[in-house]
């Protein structure tokens, strides 16, 4: 009788990533900076200097240090900014235009690394903009499946009647496809223009402007006043403040995912 062949135990696969990517995911530096740190001999993995930026590591299991200090993600930070009109929602602009980071640089005290905007407001729009270094939290808010409502106050160049409000919520065929709002109501009006409140539970590029343009309505001002239950309130234009713990939790809270995953 032939002996049975021994069963081979396959090694458990590691959910790893390249070392430079792992350092970047931890929020310690950019990938370019990580490559420079590694090739300069400033990074160790499990006690040994590693010079290979592509070496596979597991940030949860391997002991990684930079300049002798354990590689850990920075403290999570959550802010809101009252974005002024005329600024680009990015860190840099190839055309030399002002960006929201001009406001951030004027803030008191140093900001955590890798702060970025959660979603966007176009250059002509203003109001509530969230900023964080917590990519998981940001992804939860911007994921279309989350359907986080965003409320805007929009000044238009006409008197908004019931017919216009109904068209906004029923949907219009605009450039790029069908666009609609979940809610639309009149706030106030003058002799020639009016302010309407529009609530979106999805956010496509220039959604409101394209939707109103398809209805031959011009936008004079567009201000985002809330994201979910988080309100802009009386925060001054160009100013920022840290979100409260309750505000962070109301938009999904610090999620249970592990950093670096």
Backbone as CSV, one residue per row, in Angstrom:
resi,resn,N_x,N_y,N_z,CA_x,CA_y,CA_z,C_x,C_y,C_z
1,UNK,0.847,-1.201,0.000,0.000,0.000,0.000,0.881,1.249,0.000
2,UNK,0.659,2.106,-0.962,1.494,3.286,-1.091,1.155,4.310,-0.012
3,UNK,2.188,4.898,0.594,1.917,5.938,1.602,1.290,7.154,0.949
4,UNK,0.386,7.735,1.684,-0.256,8.947,1.178,0.733,10.098,1.131
5,UNK,0.705,10.876,0.052,1.619,12.047,-0.006,1.247,13.061,1.057
6,UNK,2.262,13.627,1.617,2.021,14.641,2.631,1.332,15.867,2.021
7,UNK,0.364,16.351,2.759,-0.308,17.563,2.277,0.585,18.762,2.526
8,UNK,0.683,19.588,1.553,1.512,20.782,1.672,0.711,21.911,2.305
9,UNK,1.271,22.493,3.327,0.636,23.628,3.978,1.107,24.896,3.280
10,UNK,0.198,25.539,2.648,0.558,26.765,1.934,0.736,27.910,2.911
11,UNK,1.763,28.699,2.702,1.949,29.839,3.607,0.797,30.824,3.484
12,UNK,0.436,31.385,4.615,-0.654,32.358,4.635,-0.250,33.611,3.876
13,UNK,-1.035,34.024,2.885,-0.653,35.215,2.117,-0.662,36.462,2.989
14,UNK,0.234,37.382,2.696,0.314,38.627,3.446,-0.354,39.733,2.642
15,UNK,-1.135,40.485,3.353,-1.792,41.613,2.680,-0.863,42.807,2.742
16,UNK,0.215,42.738,1.968,1.251,43.748,2.084,1.201,44.774,0.983
17,UNK,2.150,45.680,1.052,2.301,46.719,0.046,3.764,47.111,0.020
18,UNK,4.179,47.782,-1.054,5.546,48.263,-1.115,5.839,49.198,0.056
19,UNK,7.102,49.192,0.503,7.477,49.969,1.685,7.178,51.454,1.503
20,UNK,7.506,52.017,0.332,7.251,53.450,0.142,5.753,53.740,0.163
21,UNK,4.960,52.836,-0.390,3.502,53.024,-0.374,2.970,52.907,1.049
22,UNK,3.527,51.966,1.821,3.078,51.794,3.198,3.335,53.051,4.025
23,UNK,4.515,53.658,3.859,4.817,54.886,4.597,3.882,56.011,4.180
24,UNK,3.580,56.081,2.887,2.665,57.110,2.402,1.258,56.892,2.949
25,UNK,0.806,55.630,2.960,-0.530,55.319,3.461,-0.665,55.627,4.948
26,UNK,0.448,55.528,5.671,0.427,55.877,7.089,0.312,57.386,7.291
27,UNK,0.497,58.140,6.206,0.364,59.588,6.295,1.614,60.284,6.778
28,UNK,2.749,59.572,6.769,3.987,60.163,7.279,4.666,61.051,6.242
29,UNK,4.452,60.733,4.979,5.155,61.449,3.911,4.512,61.066,2.586
30,UNK,4.933,61.757,1.533,4.485,61.375,0.192,5.322,60.177,-0.276
31,UNK,4.918,59.560,-1.362,5.688,58.418,-1.871,7.082,58.858,-2.323
32,UNK,7.149,60.040,-2.918,8.466,60.544,-3.350,9.386,60.744,-2.149
33,UNK,8.853,61.315,-1.089,9.651,61.503,0.130,10.027,60.153,0.735
34,UNK,9.104,59.188,0.687,9.383,57.862,1.245,10.550,57.202,0.519
35,UNK,10.563,57.308,-0.815,11.675,56.727,-1.591,13.002,57.361,-1.166
36,UNK,13.011,58.674,-0.963,14.231,59.363,-0.543,14.674,58.893,0.837
37,UNK,13.732,58.738,1.762,14.070,58.255,3.109,14.677,56.855,3.048
38,UNK,14.051,55.997,2.239,14.482,54.593,2.174,15.868,54.481,1.557
39,UNK,16.081,55.120,0.423,17.375,55.005,-0.265,18.496,55.692,0.501
40,UNK,18.140,56.597,1.417,19.161,57.230,2.259,19.491,56.397,3.489
41,UNK,18.830,55.246,3.641,19.129,54.364,4.770,18.489,54.790,6.078
42,UNK,17.434,55.567,5.995,16.787,56.088,7.213,15.640,55.218,7.701
43,UNK,15.343,54.132,6.948,14.182,53.300,7.276,14.640,51.881,7.617
44,UNK,14.093,51.319,8.691,14.359,49.932,9.036,13.050,49.158,9.043
45,UNK,13.168,47.860,8.733,12.036,46.940,8.805,12.445,45.772,9.675
46,UNK,11.765,45.612,10.785,12.065,44.543,11.745,13.532,44.579,12.188
47,UNK,14.033,45.784,12.414,15.371,45.963,12.969,16.489,46.066,11.961
48,UNK,16.206,45.826,10.673,17.256,45.858,9.647,16.988,46.998,8.672
49,UNK,18.060,47.713,8.313,17.917,48.801,7.346,17.447,48.242,6.004
50,UNK,16.467,48.892,5.415,15.938,48.481,4.120,16.185,49.591,3.108
51,UNK,16.798,49.241,1.990,17.082,50.214,0.934,16.198,50.014,-0.297
52,UNK,15.246,49.099,-0.197,14.393,48.767,-1.338,13.002,49.373,-1.141
53,UNK,12.652,50.443,-1.878,11.336,51.070,-1.722,10.181,50.142,-2.063
54,UNK,10.442,49.115,-2.905,9.372,48.222,-3.350,9.222,46.997,-2.467
55,UNK,10.030,46.848,-1.441,9.939,45.673,-0.583,8.535,45.554,0.013
56,UNK,7.976,44.357,-0.053,6.629,44.166,0.478,6.673,44.116,1.999
57,UNK,5.808,44.889,2.614,5.708,44.918,4.071,4.246,44.917,4.464
58,UNK,3.993,44.608,5.724,2.656,44.687,6.296,2.726,45.702,7.426
59,UNK,2.108,46.843,7.240,2.220,47.925,8.214,1.650,47.550,9.570
60,UNK,0.774,46.513,9.612,0.184,46.098,10.875,1.053,45.102,11.627
61,UNK,1.933,44.393,10.922,2.727,43.337,11.560,4.219,43.661,11.625
62,UNK,4.736,44.268,10.579,6.169,44.562,10.549,6.486,45.786,11.397
63,UNK,7.653,45.780,12.018,8.124,46.924,12.807,8.922,47.837,11.875
64,UNK,8.329,48.959,11.546,8.954,49.902,10.619,9.326,51.164,11.385
65,UNK,10.561,51.632,11.193,10.978,52.887,11.818,11.559,53.828,10.773
66,UNK,11.443,55.110,11.044,12.072,56.157,10.234,12.908,57.002,11.188
67,UNK,14.206,57.051,10.928,15.134,57.763,11.818,15.009,57.273,13.258
68,UNK,14.788,55.968,13.400,14.720,55.371,14.720,13.384,55.492,15.418
69,UNK,12.435,56.214,14.812,11.124,56.400,15.419,10.100,55.493,14.736
70,UNK,9.230,54.840,15.531,8.234,53.961,14.920,7.361,54.708,13.912
71,UNK,7.103,54.054,12.788,6.256,54.647,11.746,4.804,54.478,12.155
72,UNK,4.189,55.553,12.547,2.786,55.530,12.962,2.027,56.605,12.198
73,UNK,0.741,56.378,11.990,-0.051,57.420,11.316,-0.182,58.636,12.210
74,UNK,-0.260,59.831,11.629,-0.464,61.031,12.438,-1.850,61.036,13.049
75,UNK,-2.021,61.843,14.073,-3.343,61.968,14.680,-4.340,62.434,13.632
76,UNK,-5.516,61.846,13.643,-6.538,62.245,12.688,-7.032,63.647,13.008
77,UNK,-7.248,64.416,11.960,-7.668,65.805,12.134,-8.837,66.090,11.212
78,UNK,-9.790,66.881,11.700,-11.014,67.171,10.962,-11.334,68.665,11.119
79,UNK,-11.471,69.357,9.985,-11.719,70.788,9.997,-12.865,71.155,9.060
80,UNK,-13.410,72.355,9.275,-14.293,72.958,8.282,-13.736,74.329,7.927
81,UNK,-13.927,74.707,6.674,-13.490,75.996,6.155,-14.672,76.668,5.495
82,UNK,-14.815,77.978,5.719,-15.776,78.761,4.958,-15.026,79.281,3.733
83,UNK,-15.144,78.542,2.635,-14.375,78.854,1.426,-14.865,80.153,0.784
84,UNK,-13.972,81.110,0.565,-14.373,82.316,-0.165,-14.504,82.032,-1.660
85,UNK,-15.257,82.856,-2.309,-15.375,82.785,-3.768,-14.038,83.149,-4.397
86,UNK,-13.701,82.499,-5.503,-12.501,82.852,-6.244,-11.279,82.018,-5.925
87,UNK,-11.412,81.032,-5.043,-10.290,80.159,-4.710,-10.511,78.767,-5.287
88,UNK,-9.424,78.128,-5.690,-9.470,76.783,-6.242,-9.339,75.779,-5.094
89,UNK,-10.110,74.688,-5.175,-10.076,73.670,-4.127,-8.964,72.671,-4.417
90,UNK,-7.726,73.093,-4.220,-6.575,72.213,-4.417,-5.389,72.807,-3.682
91,UNK,-4.326,72.029,-3.588,-3.127,72.516,-2.908,-2.321,73.449,-3.811
92,UNK,-2.315,73.147,-5.110,-1.565,73.962,-6.078,-2.417,74.164,-7.322
93,UNK,-2.139,75.243,-8.022,-2.861,75.503,-9.260,-1.859,75.880,-10.342
94,UNK,-1.909,75.146,-11.457,-0.937,75.369,-12.540,-1.088,76.735,-13.185
95,UNK,-2.244,77.385,-12.991,-2.457,78.714,-13.568,-2.104,79.830,-12.592
96,UNK,-1.626,79.470,-11.421,-1.211,80.478,-10.450,-2.347,81.156,-9.709
97,UNK,-3.547,80.564,-9.752,-4.677,81.151,-9.050,-4.607,80.832,-7.557
98,UNK,-5.302,81.640,-6.748,-5.331,81.396,-5.325,-6.044,80.090,-5.001
99,UNK,-5.608,79.411,-3.941,-6.218,78.151,-3.542,-6.692,78.236,-2.090
100,UNK,-7.468,77.244,-1.690,-7.953,77.215,-0.309,-6.806,77.136,0.681
101,UNK,-5.641,76.653,0.233,-4.506,76.536,1.148,-3.921,77.900,1.492
102,UNK,-4.266,78.931,0.739,-3.902,80.285,1.144,-4.591,80.630,2.454
103,UNK,-5.835,80.158,2.621,-6.558,80.359,3.886,-5.939,79.516,4.993
104,UNK,-5.578,78.280,4.673,-5.059,77.374,5.690,-3.720,77.857,6.231
105,UNK,-2.916,78.457,5.364,-1.601,78.930,5.816,-1.725,80.083,6.801
106,UNK,-2.859,80.773,6.771,-3.055,81.880,7.707,-3.609,81.415,9.046
107,UNK,-3.926,80.103,9.146,-4.485,79.580,10.389,-3.420,79.577,11.481
108,UNK,-3.861,79.715,12.718,-2.940,79.708,13.848,-2.441,78.287,14.102
109,UNK,-1.122,78.169,14.282,-0.530,76.873,14.583,-0.334,76.025,13.339
110,UNK,0.570,75.046,13.403,0.823,74.178,12.249,-0.334,73.220,12.004
111,UNK,-0.598,72.943,10.744,-1.635,71.992,10.387,-1.034,70.598,10.262
112,UNK,-1.810,69.550,10.568,-1.325,68.186,10.359,-0.977,67.962,8.889
113,UNK,-0.063,67.042,8.644,0.352,66.750,7.272,-0.776,66.072,6.500
114,UNK,-0.743,66.282,5.192,-1.634,65.601,4.252,-3.107,65.939,4.464
115,UNK,-3.365,67.157,4.933,-4.735,67.633,4.991,-5.231,67.869,3.552
116,UNK,-6.423,67.403,3.265,-6.982,67.589,1.928,-8.485,67.837,2.042
117,UNK,-9.033,68.446,0.998,-10.468,68.740,0.982,-11.268,67.467,0.765
118,UNK,-12.437,67.408,1.395,-13.383,66.307,1.200,-14.346,66.752,0.107
119,UNK,-14.162,66.247,-1.105,-14.947,66.728,-2.230,-14.436,68.089,-2.692
120,UNK,-15.271,68.795,-3.446,-14.821,70.052,-4.032,-15.938,71.093,-4.021
121,UNK,-15.526,72.339,-4.122,-16.411,73.446,-4.494,-15.702,74.155,-5.635
122,UNK,-16.420,74.453,-6.715,-15.736,75.092,-7.838,-15.309,76.509,-7.465
123,UNK,-14.508,77.103,-8.310,-13.872,78.382,-8.014,-14.879,79.478,-7.696
124,UNK,-16.018,79.485,-8.384,-17.013,80.537,-8.200,-17.948,80.275,-7.022
125,UNK,-17.868,79.097,-6.419,-18.741,78.744,-5.308,-18.066,79.005,-3.974
126,UNK,-18.866,79.066,-2.928,-18.340,79.393,-1.601,-19.066,78.570,-0.546
127,UNK,-18.571,78.695,0.698,-19.264,78.047,1.790,-18.520,76.879,2.387
128,UNK,-19.279,75.933,2.935,-18.740,74.857,3.768,-17.895,73.875,2.973
129,UNK,-16.666,73.702,3.421,-15.755,72.728,2.842,-15.095,71.985,3.995
130,UNK,-15.163,70.665,3.975,-14.532,69.851,5.001,-13.121,69.493,4.575
131,UNK,-12.229,69.379,5.566,-10.838,69.017,5.310,-10.403,67.994,6.351
132,UNK,-9.586,67.030,5.926,-9.135,66.000,6.845,-7.895,65.305,6.292
133,UNK,-7.211,64.570,7.172,-6.159,63.654,6.722,-6.612,62.209,6.882
134,UNK,-7.888,62.014,7.185,-8.484,60.694,7.351,-9.156,60.307,6.040
135,UNK,-8.433,59.550,5.220,-8.923,59.239,3.874,-10.154,58.327,3.916
136,UNK,-10.249,57.457,4.913,-11.414,56.571,5.006,-12.680,57.373,5.315
137,UNK,-12.573,58.310,6.237,-13.719,59.153,6.591,-14.152,59.976,5.387
138,UNK,-13.174,60.555,4.687,-13.486,61.354,3.502,-14.163,60.507,2.435
139,UNK,-13.673,59.285,2.233,-14.253,58.415,1.210,-15.688,58.048,1.551
140,UNK,-15.979,57.883,2.834,-17.351,57.555,3.246,-18.309,58.694,2.887
141,UNK,-17.867,59.930,3.090,-18.725,61.081,2.822,-18.946,61.262,1.323
142,UNK,-17.888,61.074,0.537,-17.981,61.325,-0.902,-18.518,60.128,-1.690
143,UNK,-18.601,58.965,-1.069,-19.125,57.784,-1.758,-20.594,58.024,-2.125
144,UNK,-20.953,57.924,-3.402,-22.347,58.164,-3.808,-23.350,57.269,-3.081
145,UNK,-22.910,56.089,-2.656,-23.822,55.165,-1.970,-24.189,55.664,-0.578
146,UNK,-23.368,56.550,0.000,-23.682,57.082,1.325,-24.832,58.083,1.278
147,UNK,-25.004,58.742,0.124,-26.083,59.707,-0.087,-26.166,60.730,1.050
148,UNK,-25.008,61.274,1.418,-24.970,62.328,2.439,-25.573,63.596,1.836
149,UNK,-26.624,64.160,2.412,-27.249,65.357,1.821,-26.376,66.594,1.991
150,UNK,-26.331,67.402,0.963,-25.583,68.659,0.990,-26.556,69.780,0.615
151,UNK,-26.591,70.818,1.449,-27.554,71.899,1.269,-26.863,73.158,0.781
152,UNK,-27.462,73.791,-0.234,-26.901,74.993,-0.854,-27.944,76.103,-0.852
153,UNK,-27.481,77.331,-0.641,-28.315,78.508,-0.854,-27.833,79.159,-2.139
154,UNK,-28.751,79.317,-3.081,-28.382,79.745,-4.430,-29.172,80.989,-4.805
155,UNK,-28.467,82.042,-5.184,-29.117,83.245,-5.692,-29.204,83.137,-7.204
156,UNK,-30.419,83.263,-7.730,-30.631,83.118,-9.165,-31.172,84.419,-9.751
157,UNK,-31.045,84.549,-11.056,-31.390,85.812,-11.731,-32.844,85.887,-12.154
158,UNK,-33.728,85.269,-11.384,-35.156,85.316,-11.699,-35.938,85.095,-10.406
159,UNK,-37.242,85.248,-10.485,-38.104,84.940,-9.351,-38.473,83.458,-9.451
160,UNK,-38.024,82.681,-8.481,-38.243,81.233,-8.533,-39.668,80.899,-8.111
161,UNK,-40.460,80.433,-9.052,-41.835,80.043,-8.764,-41.953,78.543,-8.557
162,UNK,-43.173,78.091,-8.300,-43.409,76.677,-8.051,-43.027,75.806,-9.246
163,UNK,-43.245,76.332,-10.444,-42.923,75.552,-11.644,-41.423,75.274,-11.727
164,UNK,-40.620,76.308,-11.468,-39.160,76.124,-11.522,-38.705,75.151,-10.430
165,UNK,-39.229,75.292,-9.224,-38.833,74.414,-8.127,-39.199,72.957,-8.437
166,UNK,-40.354,72.776,-9.073,-40.772,71.422,-9.434,-39.848,70.820,-10.491
167,UNK,-39.427,71.646,-11.457,-38.504,71.155,-12.492,-37.167,70.748,-11.887
168,UNK,-36.710,71.496,-10.885,-35.423,71.192,-10.251,-35.466,69.824,-9.573
169,UNK,-36.589,69.502,-8.938,-36.680,68.224,-8.229,-37.091,67.061,-9.138
170,UNK,-37.808,67.358,-10.198,-38.217,66.275,-11.106,-37.085,65.871,-12.039
171,UNK,-36.163,66.801,-12.295,-35.005,66.477,-13.113,-35.060,67.096,-14.493
172,UNK,-33.892,67.439,-14.993,-33.789,68.028,-16.324,-32.648,67.350,-17.073
173,UNK,-32.769,67.341,-18.374,-31.704,66.801,-19.209,-30.698,67.916,-19.447
174,UNK,-29.521,67.783,-18.853,-28.476,68.789,-18.966,-27.279,68.196,-19.680
175,UNK,-26.291,69.035,-19.912,-25.049,68.553,-20.508,-24.447,67.481,-19.607
176,UNK,-24.265,66.290,-20.126,-23.706,65.211,-19.330,-24.737,64.259,-18.773
177,UNK,-26.037,64.523,-18.971,-27.051,63.585,-18.509,-28.143,64.229,-17.679
178,UNK,-28.981,63.387,-17.081,-30.113,63.833,-16.281,-29.629,64.316,-14.914
179,UNK,-30.099,65.491,-14.496,-29.716,66.058,-13.210,-30.961,66.482,-12.449
180,UNK,-30.958,66.244,-11.121,-32.095,66.628,-10.285,-31.599,66.885,-8.872
181,UNK,-32.411,67.580,-8.105,-32.147,67.794,-6.686,-33.176,67.003,-5.897
182,UNK,-32.828,66.643,-4.659,-33.801,65.925,-3.832,-34.822,66.887,-3.230
183,UNK,-34.425,68.145,-3.012,-35.349,69.148,-2.478,-35.007,70.509,-3.075
184,UNK,-36.015,71.370,-3.215,-35.811,72.751,-3.656,-36.932,73.595,-3.081
185,UNK,-36.591,74.741,-2.476,-37.613,75.613,-1.880,-37.161,77.060,-1.980
186,UNK,-38.136,77.955,-1.994,-37.852,79.385,-2.073,-37.515,79.915,-0.682
187,UNK,-36.399,80.636,-0.584,-36.019,81.261,0.679,-36.553,82.685,0.763
188,UNK,-36.281,83.476,-0.259,-36.758,84.871,-0.306,-36.549,85.383,-1.729
189,UNK,-37.183,86.518,-2.022,-37.001,87.063,-3.365,-37.127,88.581,-3.317
190,UNK,-36.515,89.208,-4.311,-36.636,90.645,-4.507,-37.445,90.884,-5.756
191,UNK,-37.165,92.002,-6.440,-37.919,92.322,-7.648,-37.388,91.587,-8.874
192,UNK,-36.084,91.255,-8.862,-35.484,90.668,-10.060,-34.808,89.319,-9.818
193,UNK,-34.495,89.009,-8.598,-33.831,87.738,-8.336,-34.347,87.138,-7.034
194,UNK,-33.898,85.929,-6.755,-34.364,85.243,-5.553,-33.298,84.273,-5.057
195,UNK,-33.488,83.863,-3.806,-32.615,82.852,-3.184,-33.434,81.574,-3.012
196,UNK,-32.865,80.473,-3.445,-33.527,79.186,-3.260,-32.588,78.235,-2.512
197,UNK,-33.198,77.326,-1.786,-32.416,76.296,-1.087,-32.527,75.001,-1.871
198,UNK,-31.374,74.438,-2.200,-31.317,73.204,-2.975,-30.561,72.158,-2.172
199,UNK,-31.137,70.973,-2.062,-30.500,69.863,-1.353,-30.172,68.770,-2.356
200,UNK,-28.912,68.339,-2.359,-28.465,67.242,-3.217,-28.082,66.058,-2.349
201,UNK,-28.442,64.861,-2.779,-27.929,63.677,-2.095,-26.957,62.909,-2.997
202,UNK,-26.534,63.579,-4.046,-25.441,63.120,-4.893,-24.694,64.366,-5.336
203,UNK,-23.486,64.210,-5.728,-22.715,65.391,-6.090,-21.915,65.199,-7.355
204,UNK,-22.484,65.598,-8.481,-21.746,65.535,-9.735,-21.047,66.870,-9.974
205,UNK,-20.100,66.862,-10.883,-19.326,68.060,-11.168,-20.248,69.203,-11.612
206,UNK,-20.198,70.342,-10.912,-20.983,71.538,-11.228,-22.469,71.187,-11.380
207,UNK,-22.939,70.342,-10.518,-24.298,69.788,-10.600,-25.360,70.894,-10.672
208,UNK,-25.342,71.799,-9.707,-26.385,72.828,-9.635,-26.279,73.796,-10.805
209,UNK,-25.073,74.220,-11.125,-24.902,75.183,-12.217,-25.360,74.603,-13.546
210,UNK,-25.021,73.352,-13.816,-25.427,72.738,-15.081,-26.937,72.512,-15.121
211,UNK,-27.507,72.118,-13.972,-28.945,71.884,-13.906,-29.723,73.172,-14.154
212,UNK,-29.316,74.263,-13.512,-30.018,75.531,-13.694,-29.778,76.120,-15.083
213,UNK,-28.573,75.929,-15.619,-28.300,76.406,-16.979,-29.233,75.732,-17.985
214,UNK,-29.545,74.450,-17.758,-30.459,73.744,-18.657,-31.872,74.321,-18.572
215,UNK,-32.169,75.026,-17.476,-33.479,75.669,-17.313,-33.425,77.159,-17.649
216,UNK,-32.298,77.601,-18.249,-32.089,79.008,-18.612,-32.127,79.929,-17.394
217,UNK,-31.607,79.447,-16.291,-31.532,80.224,-15.053,-30.057,80.487,-14.743
218,UNK,-29.716,81.744,-14.510,-28.350,82.100,-14.189,-28.102,82.089,-12.688
219,UNK,-26.933,81.626,-12.286,-26.546,81.585,-10.874,-25.712,82.817,-10.551
220,UNK,-26.163,83.605,-9.583,-25.432,84.796,-9.150,-24.482,84.479,-7.991
221,UNK,-24.949,83.660,-7.069,-24.116,83.192,-5.952,-24.528,81.766,-5.608
222,UNK,-23.557,80.993,-5.134,-23.837,79.622,-4.722,-23.038,79.347,-3.455
223,UNK,-23.757,79.095,-2.351,-23.122,78.927,-1.042,-23.555,77.589,-0.449
224,UNK,-22.602,76.725,-0.132,-22.950,75.479,0.558,-23.038,75.776,2.050
225,UNK,-24.162,75.420,2.658,-24.385,75.771,4.062,-24.369,74.570,4.993
226,UNK,-24.475,73.361,4.468,-24.393,72.192,5.342,-24.016,70.950,4.551
227,UNK,-23.394,70.010,5.267,-23.110,68.669,4.753,-23.639,67.710,5.812
228,UNK,-24.672,66.957,5.469,-25.330,66.163,6.491,-25.822,67.087,7.589
229,UNK,-25.608,66.728,8.869,-26.042,67.593,9.970,-25.027,68.669,10.343
230,UNK,-23.892,68.704,9.667,-22.851,69.682,9.992,-23.149,70.994,9.278
231,UNK,-23.300,72.053,10.074,-23.719,73.347,9.541,-22.541,74.323,9.478
232,UNK,-22.551,75.181,8.451,-21.545,76.236,8.340,-21.682,77.238,9.480
233,UNK,-22.906,77.551,9.838,-23.157,78.464,10.952,-22.604,79.851,10.697
234,UNK,-22.049,80.461,11.747,-21.554,81.834,11.625,-20.044,81.908,11.435
235,UNK,-19.442,80.816,10.943,-18.002,80.835,10.679,-17.707,81.890,9.623
236,UNK,-16.760,82.776,9.920,-16.450,83.881,9.013,-15.812,83.375,7.721
237,UNK,-16.026,84.116,6.659,-15.470,83.751,5.356,-13.941,83.712,5.416
238,UNK,-13.376,82.640,4.895,-11.926,82.475,4.899,-11.375,81.896,6.176
239,UNK,-12.245,81.660,7.172,-11.801,81.116,8.447,-12.074,79.619,8.518
240,UNK,-11.347,78.936,9.397,-11.550,77.509,9.591,-11.602,77.205,11.078
241,UNK,-12.205,76.080,11.405,-12.230,75.610,12.788,-12.227,74.098,12.795
242,UNK,-11.838,73.532,13.917,-11.834,72.088,14.060,-13.258,71.598,14.308
243,UNK,-13.601,70.455,13.732,-14.901,69.865,13.986,-14.952,69.295,15.399
244,UNK,-16.123,69.307,15.991,-16.305,68.662,17.279,-16.383,67.147,17.076
245,UNK,-16.193,66.398,18.152,-16.301,64.940,18.054,-17.693,64.523,17.591
246,UNK,-18.714,65.227,18.080,-20.078,64.893,17.661,-20.266,65.122,16.162
247,UNK,-19.677,66.194,15.626,-19.791,66.474,14.191,-19.089,65.405,13.373
248,UNK,-17.917,64.976,13.835,-17.183,63.925,13.122,-18.008,62.640,13.112
249,UNK,-18.545,62.268,14.270,-19.338,61.038,14.361,-20.604,61.118,13.503
250,UNK,-21.184,62.309,13.421,-22.436,62.442,12.673,-22.251,62.174,11.186
251,UNK,-21.025,62.262,10.711,-20.738,61.994,9.295,-20.037,60.657,9.106
252,UNK,-20.145,59.789,10.076,-19.559,58.466,9.940,-18.532,58.173,10.997
253,UNK,-18.109,59.194,11.744,-17.187,58.992,12.857,-15.853,58.446,12.420
254,UNK,-14.861,58.438,13.337,-13.617,57.753,13.024,-13.935,56.283,12.785
255,UNK,-13.811,55.816,11.545,-14.263,54.462,11.195,-13.400,53.384,11.827
256,UNK,-13.884,52.138,11.857,-13.148,51.063,12.506,-11.991,50.524,11.715
257,UNK,-11.776,51.012,10.469,-10.655,50.493,9.676,-9.330,50.835,10.336
258,UNK,-8.373,49.966,10.115,-7.051,50.207,10.661,-6.282,51.139,9.751
259,UNK,-5.483,51.998,10.362,-4.664,52.908,9.561,-3.682,52.109,8.730
260,UNK,-3.440,52.610,7.531,-2.476,51.966,6.657,-3.085,50.819,5.867
261,UNK,-4.380,50.535,6.102,-4.996,49.428,5.389,-5.471,49.815,4.027
